[in-house]
Amino acid sequence: MKKAKLTKKQRKMRKLQKQAFKGQKLMYRSKFARSLTNGRSNRSLSGSLTLLICLFLLSLVMLFPVIFMVSNAFKPINELFIFPPKLFVIQPTLDNFFDLGELLADSLVPFTRYLFNTLFIVIVGAVGHIVLCSMAAFPLSKFRFPGSKLMSNLVVMSLMFSTAVTAVPNYVIMSYMGLVDTVWSVILPALSMSLGLFLMKNFMEQVPTALIDAASIDGATYFTMLWRIIMPAVKPAWVTLFIVAFQTMWGATGANFIYTENIKPMAAMLNQLSGSGVARTGVVAATSLVMFIVPVVLFIISQSNVLETMATSGIKE
Amino acid sequence: MKVAKAKNPRYITKFQYNVMLAKKYKQLYWMLLPYMLFFTMFTIVPVLVSIFFSFTQFNVLQPPKFIGFENYIRLFLDDPIFLKSVKNTLLLAVIIGPFGYIFSFLMAWLLCELPVKLRTLLTVIFYAPSISGNAYVIFTQLFSGDAYGFINSRLLSMGLITNPILWLRDEKYMMLIVILVSVWMSLGVGFLSFIAGLQGVDRAQYEAAEVDGVKNRWQELWYITLPNMIPQLLFGAVMSVTNSLAVADVTVALNGFPSTNYATHTIINHLNDYGIIRLEMGYACSIAVLLFFLMLTINKAVQRMLEKVGT
């Protein structure tokens, strides 16, 4: 009844008071609350907390198989077959890695040979990929000339289908060119991965054109412009291209192309090891950890560069 | 750049103009040549060759024999396994695609407000599954069909089941697990693109929105964040559509090849079956061509949809 007696003006005042009070409360949030809500008054503390907790739980779920894999690699044989299986290792040992080492030392083709093959594929492939992509990305990103639009569109379009689609004719083409059973069958297709060109091109677009104009007044050729001015400015992009190419080729077994044992990459050999059944469970665990950890470590080292490149990765219409 | 008609004493046609430009930029074509050579050889030509072979009967040894649309007719009328693989692929794509996409966006969105160190750590955790080629093999041990499998042993000791479940061989569960594993791996390049894109959104816009009465984080997401992110959203969509239609290695590693009663047989599994094992290249190419057009169509459709975000 009391409320009804208030005039319109009073009601308005009350509302304003309430709002002001709320605003004050938000202003005097604790440091913790402010950092959680990013200092913004239109966010609730409880909401931030809930989301954080969800994030934490989800990251545990995501991490779970990885933890299992890592601890498996350090489990002694009796723990690998314990019932019920444990998530964490109780007595960590390096036995599995020693076993892996022994197996590798015994193999017909020395392990170093496989390692060399993989390094050769990865380094030649990634460096070639970076060189080709930056050479192609420079004209496409900075100049308009007949055909430039078409080529850019083709590259974006080729992002839209996976390489599995072209696998069959690729084999036929390789065999006509006599590349089957050479390491080039793994390297050459990776050289022209379209994701690399796409990322490089987008990143180069944000290099100021003024730099290029200045250089062209000085009479620089396009090649010198690219190597002297553009390439140093797009370091994050070529680090990213290296990582992407590395990830693709590191796990490549070349299963459909390479038959001769001493030119097979490491991944193929490790696959063969893990195909040998229950007795090798420990070795398999060690192997998968090795295969997993190398690209992850590389990504951790380069992640700030990768993210910088990805900031320009959008598809513009 | 455009040559104005009126000012030019001698009128030149568009073609002549292009030739002029091409001559001016001759050096640029030389720079493009190496990449384009490989791109043509390993991407454009294979697509065209695929289309050509799809109308032939070809087994690599004998020259291809032209048979018209017979491969396509056989695919749709005489190959129930192909139809099943189409069904499986679309089912996987419909679930993994949108779910993985939204999941990676939400994760990126939550991550982007955390302090730098924590953000980096979580980024690595989320991205790790898709970095290394075959980390998913670990799921064969988690979901192993005997009592020693991690999940089975836990369920048994809790008394929820009395017999171990054949997770990877029983048709009832196979699809579910493939979906689970694929979603686990779905935070890939698109996810990184989202994280990077979110950090690039101008802070001043959020502050302006706060003053202008954006009430909560969801409104902020819809009115400020998403419209700023459309290029990244498009890129992420392309990646996620392409990946979700190309599930193949996971099913082979988890369910074997062929999977029980073809329960998780995908189009690419079918393609590899004919292309690599049976060497019916013509038939395999017709599958590839269909998949190619399927991927392009779905990608284009999704792009149309995304352009309407935040408007």
Interface residues (C-beta under 8 A of the other chain):
Chain A: N38 R40 S41 N42 R43 S44 G47 L51 L52 C54 L55 L58 S59 M62 L63 P65 V66 F68 M69 N72 F81 F83 P84 P85 L87 L132 C133 M135 A136 F138 P139 L140 F143 R144 F145 P146 G147 M151 L154 V155 M157 S158 L159 M160 F161 S162 A164 V165 T166 A167 V168 P169 N170 Y171 V172 I173 S175 L188 P189 L191 S192 S194 L195 L197 T221 Y222 F223 L226 V244 Q247 W250 G251 A252 N256 A267 S288 M291 F292 V294 P295 V296 F299 I300 Q303 V306 L307 E308 T309 M310 A311 S313 G314 I315 K316 E317
Chain B: M1 N18 V19 L21 A22 K24 Y25 Q27 L28 Y29 M31 L32 P34 Y35 M36 F38 F39 M41 F42 T43 I44 V45 P46 V47 V49 S50 F53 V60 M107 L110 L111 E113 T120 L122 T123 V124 I125 F126 Y127 A128 P129 I131 S132 G133 N134 A135 V137 I138 F139 Q141 L142 A147 Y148 G149 F150 S153 R154 L156 S157 W184 L187 V189 L192 S193 I195 A196 G197 Q199 G200 Y206 E210 V214 K215 N216 R217 E220 M229 I230 P231 Q232 L233 L234 F235 V238 M239 V241 T242 N243 L245 A246 A248 I268 L271 N272 G275 I276 M281 A284 C285 A288 L291 F292 M295 L296 N299 Q303 E307
